[in-house]
Amino acid sequence: MLTRSRKVFGAFLATGATAVLTATLVSATPTTASAAAPTEIATIPADRLTVSAQDTVVFAGATGFAHRRQGVAGVQWTGYATGATRAAPALDGVPAAELHPGGGDHVAVYGTDPGGTLQVGTPGDATLTSHQVPAGFTVKGVGADGTRAIIYAQGATAPPVTEILDLTDGSTQPVEGVPAGGYVTASTGTPIQVDGEHDALVPYVAARGGAVEYLLLDLSTDTATPIDGLQAQSTFRVTPTEIAWRTAVAGSPAIAVLTPQQIRAGDPTPTVYPIVVDSSYDWALAGDHVVAAAHIGPDGKTTGSVVDIPFDGSGPGTLLDSYASTPVQAADGSVLVTGGPDAGHAAVHRFTPGADGALSDATVLTLPPVPQANAGLAMAHGNLRHVESNPTVSGGTDLHLYNHGIAPDTDPTAAPYGRVDGGTLVPAAVRCSSGRQCVRTLDGNAYGLTYLSTDTAGHTTIRENVDPYHASTSTDLAVTGVRLVDVSGGWVLVESTATGEQYAVRSGYSDPVTVGSVTGAALWNATLWRSTGAGTITQYRLASTGVTKLGSVQTGDSCRPDEVQAAQHWLYWSCAGAAAGVYDLTTGASFTVPDGPALLGDGYLVLRTADSLQLVDVHTDAAAPPVKLAALASTTYPDDRGIDWTVDRYSGDIAYVTSDDSVHVLASGVPASPLQATSESSGSGIYPHQGGTSDWNASVSMNHPIAGWRFTITRVATGQVVHSATGGPTRVGAHQTWDGKLADGSYAPNGQYRWQFDAMVDGTATPVPGGGSVVTMVCGTSLYRDYSCLGSGAVLAVNKSDDDRASWWVGNGDGKLHNEGGYTETWPLGTTSRTYTMLIPFGDLNGDGYNDLLVRNGTGDVGGYLGTGDAAFDRSTAGHVTIGPGYGGFTAIVSTGDLNNDGIDDLVVRNGAGVLYFKAGTGASQFKPGVRFTSGWNKYVKLIGAGDLDGDGCGDLLAVDGDGVMWFYRGTKDGRFATKVRVEAGWAKYNTIIGVGDITGDAVPDLIARDSAGTIWRYDGSGHATWSVKHQIATGWSKYALF
């Protein structure tokens, strides 16, 4: 059995944790291991956003400002001098479009419809004072400390009428000073603008249809002064001391400024100051300074900083590096901006001109971090997910994900773990309970934390999130009333109250699989467990195409479980509070456990009581007495599993949230289940010659976090390790790719390879069940006579009694020859130009990686048919190359493999005089001129090419003399052979001997020989140019000409 060790892996420390986290890993221990006491292994302080609460200034008065702060209900009022803040209930619920300055600290509330009510007061008032607006008039501005209102009536045919409404007694007076024949206009594009005291900038026209000009209206006297030459602008800023607007000088941005004193003195010539910000900036005036910041985009993001642009040209200078609101003009001429050195240290700043001409910066409101509260908890594979709720600026609620590694991992922020800041869940995330700001989440899915969201029609989307830096996945379901049941591996199980059905969804796939009516159910990887009857839980295998029933287990109780949980080799069941039990899938033991809200771990159960969490150890196939894990206050949730506490089915840990929003993680101390893995690979074969990438990959998921791993790929035939990799701690598993190449860059030989994932347990590499399989190299580096690209040799048999129809007989590692496709081609044998005297199975003639076939016709011409990776050479379709004439005088043409160590297959030929020649292959469908080796080879009745017989990487040659003695000629890698070595006698009884390549699966070339009775005998190669005792493998082969 395995137990979880308490080893500390280096200096591993999860971000935000207050202690070094001891790894929840496995180590080899006797099966009699007893449970240790539960221990706390990590405390994670309350997760908090790294940004300050946002604050929106809704009105900036003379002595203070009204604002809405994120996380605080209602509007507040804060004084500039003291920073004291109080509620401003009179402004609660007032739409932003209806809230206007009223002069000094007064605000005015009015709309755009004629008549109605005007409300005026200070934000500190309990209520605002209401005033009746004369019929037909709309309010266009309020000033003079909330005592005077500019009202406006648009006539149907006559010019509009503008009057001053005295809010102290309800009387109205006309506006004095409008040039004769002129009238005030107040369209949307040219609004009336009131300063913070008693002046208003009022547009008018001298005559109907004329150009818009402006008046400066003094609300304390109801008298207007025309401003000669001032045309309509869209960028006016009006303060008690200045009127400014954006202009340009020589095409460069500038600010034009007038003072009320200039206007009333009859000198309306503005002073123009060059500035360095264009129309993409928002700005306000603070004395002889422009305070500017770039527009805030539709997504709420800001760019750049808040800058100070003095009129004297000494700027610009940076006021704030970060901001959350653009400048707001205050009634007293100061400017308010929410910002700071960064988003996490924001405050409301007030900029006023100082005595020295520089701007003074006063922090009038410090903003705390955004308040957050626990909204959900999930844990799997030694990774903790904590969801926190926080208020939004608009009054809603966001759900924010935080990821914390508990077990160590060499890449702790990779998917599916994620960075600590996991980002915000979608606004439509389904809440855990009506009216509550919490969310049901489950972890254990390969794609991250799983939760549900709904659209306006109530249709559900399954979502998996890691963090903002990893792509999320989602699956839309065309059903409503969906509840999340379980997740594991790549599967999600949900059920719908609307349809009464349960659905299994493979993450990233669009089509859910209906698995049956709603019942108790659970997942463990691709295995589904469902309660199907009284005392019965049925096992199914999940696939995208449906479910397959595998079997059932009996709980030993007559009730039908309405809740089922699965963890490792354990099942938990419960019957509506009446009974509960655990079933051990390894031993078949079934036993009862205490009933109540519970979560199943690996060999234990955690129960929720009214005031605590308790652990019940079940790893001995019996329920031990409950042990108190922690005090936990009673919950107000109908079910606080996955909200206030949770269990990790993989690591064996338990987590719960305390009243200060910190998370405590405990190790159960219960011995862990044996290591097990689930694995996926990109396929069972590697195909380098099929185009595209030939890389093969495999992913292994563990049932426990582990301290390290080793991955090996071994050639089955030889046991040679062709690829290996190691890694450190991992919570889930590992992923490996192999390009099919050896260390020298060449492709591995064709054939089977076994890949294996080993876990490091107590420093020893331990093979993990389920963490390995077989992959086949197809058409990598072809072996001798390997025509099917699978690593086995083959022989070509031409049936002389069946019109020379031919078939390939191929080995598959069992020592026999197999022909599954019947005849594949026809090779007429004879001595004419249209018939063939020799068929010579050859290696790669043209360098394309496939073994080819040489042929000699009756007139001595040699050509080549090009292989395609299949044991077939249909002359009507196979590629053909001409090698040349003049081969008719050779009594032997033998393919030996590579004789000169250049990686290209070669030939040896013997002429009628018994002279042997070496012909080097070029890899370009030709051979170099023959090089004479020695004479005297006529004494041999058979020359046999058999590939590399002694394992030195060079082709070799066998020869049988007239006495039936076989001789071995070792290739010396220079196109020659070493001195012959006697093998053995007794070969005269065979009319055909063929070096067939490897047909026994050990990567060593073998021989076959046919006797006069047509029996085929196999001689196994040893790798040392010797042969085993012969084995009969076929009979009735006399009808074949063998090549």
Summary of the structure (lengths in Angstrom):
residues: 1043
radius of gyration: 44.1
end to end distance: 57.4
largest distance: 140.3
contacts: 3585
relative contact order: 0.06
helix: 2%
strand: 48%
